[in-house]
């Protein structure tokens, strides 16, 4: 039999069974190594080896240590999901008939689940394993009914103790939560060790992240910014969009302790004031609800806005080489085949990305220099409160749609009644969605419009396509690109016909 040997464990010594030898496998385990000391399990192994020598000498047999295993910072509790690879190797050695006795310090270090001891008992019936022995001078002869009974009793007692410890731990955690204390664990970003005091530098970073999200930046752009600025997580890792998102949703940053869905006032100080927190959460919710409605393209400003004037399908950003000797250029194309559908568009419209984006940018900037800008940012004081109410109404209206279908399924409504009710409910939902969209554009505009510089200066200096897309989305619903063969010069450097572009404005 082949048995993999961990580099940190003793060599495996496979010896055939003999009446003169006692083949022992030593197993030591530590549930939690709080200090990272390798000597903890090493001491257990030394004690087991000493006990094994006495055990073999008392029986007049020569001791052969097949292998010794040290499993550090691994629990055997039924509540633990962490694997025990070294214990599995012990079982493999037994299954291969390479062990007569297993030595350990105590039963709960070896087995804490009835299934595990039952597996060893079953193996003892068909292999050379005869006994489990511990440094507490307690042994279990697995070849006798009494030994099997006592082994099972010991494991049941260990499992019972494990359950009691778990219950006490849960009660203690619940009590600490009600008092507003931290649950412990890793240091949260923005707090010092112990999670009771703010870490000033990181608290500032949290505010900068929240400000960017409120201004319309994506979680990806916030992660890019944080990494480029040299900021790291509390574990010294780079920021990912999901890391930023999950962190900014945690109520610990407004001094609320959450435990199993219940909320309690926390003992630590808040990072955000309630008003800013509410604004941040509303922004995240709005972004989540609208996610997927428009494709996000990092290299193509207008992805999701452009539609084909021939077939009505959306245009995709693609690179194109006109001739073998010319460089690749960015274009927008009505693709015949899509990413998820064999038949997508007609393939009848293509435009160069650079002149089209320049034309739309000029149109947007011109529009923002008119009274339309005032319409976007006026009456913005109560926008957040109105948006919150509309989001609640939308949730209720969606629930109403489900209830109508349930009533129809339960034969409470006829088909005709269901159709009329669904029509009214969908019309109401569309009205709410339209109101949300309008208010959200008002709300977003106040944060996107720069102070102290013109829109053109801000547009040219901004390195964020996400910000530019937000500006475009404030004013433009869609852009229809009509087919045509005319190619006049545009700004003296592009072949592009602006008359084939139809902008559908929101305001």
C-alpha positions in Angstrom: 0.0 0.0 0.0 1.2 3.5 -0.8 0.6 6.2 1.7 1.4 9.9 1.0 3.7 11.3 3.6 3.4 15.0 4.6 6.7 16.9 4.6 6.2 18.1 8.2 5.3 14.7 9.7 7.6 11.7 10.6 8.5 9.2 7.8 6.0 6.3 7.2 7.5 3.0 8.2 5.5 0.1 6.8 6.1 -3.2 8.5 4.2 -6.5 8.1 2.3 -7.9 11.1 4.4 -10.0 13.5 3.7 -11.4 17.0 7.0 -9.8 18.2 6.3 -6.3 17.1 3.7 -3.7 18.0 2.9 -1.3 15.1 1.7 2.1 16.4 0.3 5.1 14.7 0.5 8.3 16.7 -2.0 11.1 16.2 -1.9 14.6 17.9 -4.3 17.4 17.3 -4.8 21.0 18.5 -8.2 22.7 17.9 -7.0 26.3 18.1 -3.3 27.4 18.0 -3.7 31.0 19.2 0.1 31.6 19.4 1.3 29.7 16.3 3.6 27.5 18.3 4.6 24.2 16.7 5.6 22.8 20.1 2.0 22.3 21.2 1.3 19.2 19.1 5.0 18.2 19.3 4.6 17.8 23.1 1.5 15.6 22.5 3.5 13.4 20.1 6.3 13.0 22.6 3.9 12.0 25.4 2.2 9.5 23.0 5.6 8.0 22.1 6.6 7.6 25.7 3.3 5.9 26.5 3.7 3.6 23.4 7.1 2.5 24.7 5.7 1.5 28.1 2.7 -0.1 26.4 4.9 -2.3 24.1 7.4 -3.2 26.9 4.5 -4.3 29.3 3.4 -6.7 26.6 6.8 -7.9 25.7 6.8 -6.6 22.1 9.1 -4.4 20.1 7.6 -1.0 19.3 7.5 0.1 15.6 6.2 3.6 15.1 4.6 3.4 11.7 3.9 7.2 11.5 3.2 10.1 13.8 0.9 12.9 12.7 0.5 16.5 14.1 -2.7 18.2 13.1 -2.5 21.9 14.2 -5.4 24.4 14.4 -8.0 21.8 13.3 -11.2 21.0 15.2 -12.8 17.5 15.3 -16.1 19.0 16.4 -19.3 18.1 14.5 -19.7 21.8 14.0 -16.3 22.1 12.2 -16.2 22.0 8.4 -12.4 22.1 8.2 -11.0 18.8 6.8 -8.6 16.7 8.8 -6.2 15.3 6.2 -3.8 13.7 8.7 -6.6 11.9 10.4 -7.7 10.6 7.0 -4.1 9.2 6.6 -4.4 7.5 9.9 -7.5 5.7 8.7 -5.8 4.8 5.4 -2.9 3.2 7.3 -5.4 1.2 9.4 -7.4 0.2 6.3 -4.1 -1.0 4.7 -3.4 -3.3 7.6 -0.3 -1.3 8.7 -1.3 -0.5 12.3 -2.1 -2.5 15.4 -2.7 0.4 17.8 -3.6 4.1 17.5 -2.1 6.3 20.2 -3.4 9.7 21.2 -3.7 12.0 24.2 -7.4 11.7 24.7 -10.5 10.4 22.9 -11.8 13.9 21.9 -8.5 14.6 20.2 -9.0 11.6 18.0 -12.8 11.3 17.5 -15.6 13.6 18.4 -18.3 12.2 16.1 -20.0 8.8 16.6 -19.6 8.1 12.9 -15.8 8.3 13.2 -15.5 5.8 16.0 -18.0 3.5 14.2 -15.7 3.6 11.2 -12.7 2.5 13.3 -14.8 -0.2 15.0 -15.8 -1.6 11.6 -12.2 -1.5 10.4 -11.1 -3.4 13.5 -13.3 -6.3 12.4 -11.5 -6.7 9.1 -8.0 -5.3 9.7 -5.1 -5.7 12.2 -6.3 -2.7 14.4 -7.0 -4.0 17.8 -6.9 -1.1 20.3 -7.0 2.7 20.7 -4.8 3.9 23.6 -4.4 7.3 25.2 -1.8 8.9 27.5 -4.4 9.2 30.2 -3.8 5.4 30.6 -7.2 4.8 29.1 -7.5 2.1 26.4 -10.3 0.7 24.3 -10.0 -2.9 23.1 -12.0 -2.9 19.8 -12.0 -6.7 19.7 -14.3 -7.0 22.7 -17.9 -5.9 23.2 -17.0 -4.1 26.4 -14.2 -2.2 24.7 -16.5 -1.2 21.8 -19.2 -0.1 24.2 -16.8 2.1 26.3 -15.3 3.6 23.1 -18.7 4.6 21.9 -19.6 6.0 25.3 -16.4 8.1 25.3 -17.2 9.6 21.9 -20.8 10.3 22.9 -19.5 12.1 26.0 -17.1 14.1 23.8 -19.8 15.0 21.4 -22.1 16.0 24.3 -19.4 18.3 25.6 -18.9 19.7 22.2 -22.6 20.5 21.9 -22.6 22.2 25.4 -19.5 24.3 24.5 -21.2 25.3 21.2 -24.5 26.3 23.1 -22.5 28.3 25.7 -20.6 30.0 22.9 -23.8 30.9 21.1 -25.5 32.3 24.3 -22.4 34.3 25.1 -22.3 35.7 21.5 -26.0 36.7 21.7 -25.5 38.4 25.1 -22.5 40.3 23.8 -24.4 41.3 20.7 -27.3 42.7 22.8 -24.8 44.8 24.8 -23.4 46.1 21.5 -19.9 44.5 21.7 -18.0 43.3 18.7 -18.1 39.6 17.9 -14.3 39.6 17.7 -12.6 38.1 14.7 -10.5 39.9 12.2 -10.0 43.7 12.4 -12.6 45.6 10.4 -11.3 48.2 7.9 -11.6 51.6 9.5 -11.1 50.3 13.1 -8.1 49.5 15.3 -7.4 46.0 16.6 -10.3 45.0 18.8 -12.8 46.8 16.5 -13.7 49.3 19.3 -11.8 52.4 18.1 -11.6 54.2 14.8 -8.5 54.1 12.7 -8.4 57.7 11.4 -6.6 57.1 8.1 -8.8 54.2 7.1 -11.9 56.1 8.2 -11.0 58.8 5.7 -10.6 56.2 3.0 -14.1 54.9 3.8 -15.6 58.4 3.4 -13.8 58.8 0.0 -15.1 55.5 -1.2 -18.7 56.4 -0.1 -18.4 59.8 -1.8 -17.3 58.2 -5.1 -20.2 55.7 -5.0 -22.7 58.5 -4.3 -21.3 60.5 -7.2 -22.1 57.6 -9.5 -18.8 55.7 -9.7 -19.0 51.9 -9.9 -17.5 49.5 -7.3 -14.9 48.5 -9.9 -13.8 52.1 -10.3 -13.6 52.6 -6.6 -11.5 49.4 -6.3 -9.2 50.7 -9.0 -8.8 54.0 -7.3 -8.1 52.5 -3.9 -5.5 50.1 -5.3 -3.8 52.8 -7.4 -3.7 55.1 -4.3 -1.8 52.4 -2.4 -4.6 51.4 0.0 -5.0 47.8 1.0 -7.5 45.7 3.0 -6.8 44.8 6.6 -5.2 41.6 5.3 -2.9 43.5 3.0 -4.7 42.4 -0.1 -5.9 44.4 -3.2 -9.4 45.7 -3.3 -12.0 43.9 -5.5 -15.4 45.4 -6.5 -17.2 42.8 -4.4 -15.0 43.6 -1.4 -15.8 47.3 -1.6 -19.5 46.6 -2.0 -19.8 44.2 0.9 -17.8 46.5 3.2 -20.0 49.5 2.4 -23.1 47.5 3.2 -22.0 46.7 6.7 -24.0 48.4 9.4 -21.1 48.4 11.8 -20.1 51.7 10.1 -23.1 53.4 11.6 -22.5 51.8 15.0 -25.0 49.0 14.7 -24.3 45.5 15.9 -26.1 42.9 13.8 -26.6 39.4 15.2 -28.8 36.8 13.4 -30.8 39.6 11.8 -31.4 41.5 15.0 -29.9 45.0 15.4 -28.5 46.6 18.5 -26.7 49.9 19.3 -23.0 49.2 19.2 -20.4 50.2 21.7 -18.0 51.5 19.0 -18.2 54.9 17.3 -19.8 55.3 13.9 -17.8 56.1 10.7 -20.8 57.7 8.8 -23.5 60.0 9.9 -27.0 58.6 9.3 -27.8 61.1 6.5 -24.7 60.1 4.5 -25.3 56.4 5.2 -28.9 56.6 3.9 -27.7 58.4 0.8 -25.0 55.7 0.2 -27.4 52.8 0.7 -30.0 54.4 -1.6 -27.4 54.8 -4.3 -26.3 51.2 -3.9 -29.8 50.0 -4.1 -30.6 52.0 -7.2 -27.5 50.8 -8.9 -28.3 47.2 -8.0 -31.9 47.5 -9.3 -30.7 49.0 -12.6 -27.8 46.6 -13.0 -27.9 44.8 -16.3 -30.2 47.2 -18.0 -27.3 48.8 -19.9 -24.1 47.0 -20.8 -21.0 48.5 -19.4 -18.0 48.8 -21.8 -14.7 50.0 -20.5 -13.4 50.9 -24.0 -16.6 52.1 -25.6 -18.3 55.1 -24.1 -21.7 54.6 -25.9 -22.2 50.9 -25.5 -25.9 50.4 -24.5 -27.0 53.8 -25.9 -26.6 53.1 -29.6 -29.3 51.2 -31.6 -29.3 50.3 -35.3 -31.5 52.5 -37.5 -32.2 49.5 -39.8 -33.2 46.7 -37.4 -33.5 48.3 -34.0 -30.9 46.1 -32.3 -28.1 47.5 -30.0 -24.7 48.2 -31.5 -21.6 46.6 -30.0 -18.1 47.9 -29.8 -15.6 46.0 -32.0 -12.2 46.6 -33.4 -11.6 46.6 -37.2 -8.6 46.6 -39.5 -9.5 48.3 -42.8 -6.4 46.9 -44.6 -3.5 44.6 -43.7 -1.2 47.6 -43.4 -3.4 49.8 -41.3 -3.7 49.7 -37.5 -6.8 48.5 -35.7 -9.5 51.0 -35.0 -12.5 51.1 -32.7 -16.0 50.8 -34.3 -19.6 50.3 -33.3 -21.3 47.5 -35.3 -24.8 45.9 -35.5 -23.6 42.4 -35.1 -25.3 39.6 -37.0 -24.5 37.1 -34.2 -24.7 37.9 -30.6 -23.0 36.5 -27.5 -26.1 34.6 -26.4 -28.1 34.4 -29.6 -27.2 32.9 -33.0 -29.3 35.7 -34.7 -28.8 39.1 -33.2 -28.8 42.0 -35.7 -28.7 42.8 -39.4 -25.1 43.7 -39.8 -26.1 46.7 -41.9 -24.7 49.6 -39.8 -21.1 50.3 -38.7 -19.6 53.6 -37.5 -16.1 54.6 -36.3 -16.1 55.0 -32.5 -13.9 58.1 -32.3 -16.0 60.5 -34.5 -19.3 59.2 -33.1 -18.2 59.6 -29.5 -16.8 63.1 -30.3 -20.1 64.1 -31.9 -22.2 62.8 -29.0 -19.9 64.5 -26.5 -20.2 67.8 -28.3 -24.0 67.5 -28.4 -24.1 66.7 -24.6 -21.8 69.5 -23.7 -23.8 72.0 -25.8 -27.0 70.8 -24.1 -25.5 71.3 -20.7 -24.7 74.9 -21.5 -28.4 75.6 -21.9 -31.3 76.0 -19.4 -31.6 72.1 -19.6 -28.9 72.0 -17.0 -31.1 73.9 -14.6 -33.9 71.5 -15.1 -31.7 68.6 -14.1 -30.5 70.0 -10.8 -33.5 72.1 -9.6 -35.7 70.9 -6.7 -33.2 68.3 -5.5 -33.6 68.8 -1.7 -36.2 66.1 -1.1 -35.1 63.7 -3.8 -33.8 61.0 -1.5 -36.9 60.9 0.6 -39.1 60.7 -2.6 -36.9 58.0 -4.0 -37.2 55.9 -0.9 -41.0 56.1 -1.0 -41.0 55.2 -4.7 -38.8 52.2 -4.1 -41.2 51.0 -1.4 -44.1 51.5 -3.8 -42.3 49.6 -6.5 -41.6 46.6 -4.2 -45.3 46.6 -3.2 -46.5 46.8 -6.8 -44.2 43.8 -7.8 -45.7 41.9 -4.9 -49.2 42.9 -6.2 -48.3 41.3 -9.6 -47.3 38.0 -7.8 -50.6 38.1 -5.8 -52.7 38.4 -9.0 -51.0 35.4 -10.5 -51.5 33.5 -7.2 -55.2 34.4 -7.2 -55.5 33.2 -10.8 -53.7 29.9 -10.0 -56.1 29.4 -7.1 -59.1 30.1 -9.4 -60.0 33.2 -7.4 -59.8 35.2 -10.6 -60.9 34.2 -14.1 -58.6 34.6 -17.1 -60.3 37.8 -18.1 -60.2 39.3 -14.6 -56.5 38.3 -14.3 -55.7 40.0 -17.6 -57.4 43.2 -16.7 -55.8 43.3 -13.2 -52.3 42.5 -14.6 -52.7 45.3 -17.2 -53.6 47.9 -14.5 -50.8 46.7 -12.2 -48.2 46.7 -14.9 -49.2 50.2 -16.0 -48.9 51.4 -12.4 -45.5 49.8 -12.1 -44.3 51.4 -15.3 -45.4 54.8 -14.0 -43.4 54.2 -10.7 -40.3 53.1 -12.7 -40.5 56.3 -14.8 -40.8 58.5 -11.7 -37.8 56.6 -10.1 -35.7 57.1 -13.3 -36.5 60.9 -13.4 -35.8 61.5 -9.7 -32.6 59.4 -9.9 -31.3 61.6 -12.7 -32.0 64.7 -10.7 -30.3 63.2 -7.7 -27.2 62.0 -9.7 -26.9 65.3 -11.6 -26.2 67.3 -8.4 -23.2 65.2 -7.6 -21.9 64.9 -11.2 -22.1 68.5 -12.2 -18.7 70.1 -11.3 -18.3 73.2 -9.2 -15.8 75.9 -10.2 -15.2 74.6 -13.7 -17.1 74.2 -16.9 -18.6 70.9 -18.1 -16.2 70.9 -21.0 -13.2 71.3 -18.7 -14.5 68.5 -16.5 -15.2 66.3 -19.5 -11.7 66.7 -21.0 -9.9 66.3 -17.6 -11.9 63.4 -16.4 -10.1 60.0 -16.8 -13.3 58.1 -16.0 -15.4 56.8 -18.8 -17.9 55.8 -16.0 -18.4 59.4 -15.1 -18.8 60.4 -18.8 -21.4 57.6 -19.2 -23.3 59.0 -16.2 -23.3 62.4 -17.8 -24.5 61.0 -21.2 -27.2 58.9 -19.4 -28.5 62.1 -17.7 -29.5 63.6 -21.0 -29.8 60.8 -23.6 -32.2 58.0 -23.7 -30.8 56.4 -26.9 -29.0 57.2 -30.1 -30.3 55.9 -33.4 -27.5 55.3 -36.0 -29.1 55.3 -39.4 -27.6 53.4 -42.4 -26.1 55.5 -45.2 -23.1 55.6 -47.6 -22.3 59.3 -47.4 -18.9 59.9 -45.8 -18.1 63.7 -45.6 -15.1 64.8 -43.6 -15.9 65.6 -40.0 -13.5 68.0 -38.2 -11.0 67.5 -41.0 -9.8 64.1 -39.7 -12.7 61.6 -39.9 -15.1 60.3 -42.5 -18.4 60.7 -40.7 -21.9 62.0 -41.5 -23.6 63.6 -38.4 -26.9 63.8 -40.3 -27.3 60.0 -40.0 -27.2 60.2 -36.2 -30.5 60.8 -34.3 -30.3 61.6 -30.6 -33.4 60.8 -28.4 -33.1 63.2 -25.5 -34.5 62.7 -22.1 -35.1 66.4 -21.5 
